[in-house]
């Protein structure tokens, strides 16, 4: 069975972000896609210190929920990352989590389907949406779209439940993601994974 890992980056386990993610989970269940939700927004997660120990050990030097999530991420077919919007940006704890998760993991992420979900009372959704999507697009992870940008609006979960367009966007997002995961699985069996060239690292140390 296909599986999607969902990350709740909000400090509140049952807040607005969860309400949006849960709308997706209900659709995934209907589509026969297994889900697992990890709540990281209230955890003590420090940022990356660029020690590069992960290059030797294959995991982050700080053995916390990042390493736990990494094991689940490796086995998942899809990843959904949800965040509240603070000062027109994702939650700082989520950013620390994502920096370390993506930098410390060396397993192939290409063709793992990904989507982000953001919630704000009013503004800042699109800028937060852009920040999170960059983790996926730099990792050869196909980004799933919906019938609007993947966002809901509300100050409380009750507000989000009134955002009919936002909830519809979540449901359509989950349907599109389920389709892509299933289609990619069929394609992988038929064609295999696209070849990834060895990374070229461009720099200009001579100053020219």
Secondary structure, DSSP 8 states (H G I E B T S, - for coil): --EEEEEE-SSSTTSHHHHHHHHHHHHHHHTT-EEEEEE-TTS---------THHHHSS-SS-SHHHHHHHHHHH-SEEEEEEEEETTEE-HHHHHHHHHHHHH--S--TT-EEEEEEEESSS-HHHHHHHHHHHHHTTT--B---SS-SEEE-SSHHHHHH-HHHHHHHHHHHHHHHHHHHHHHHHHHHH-------------TT--
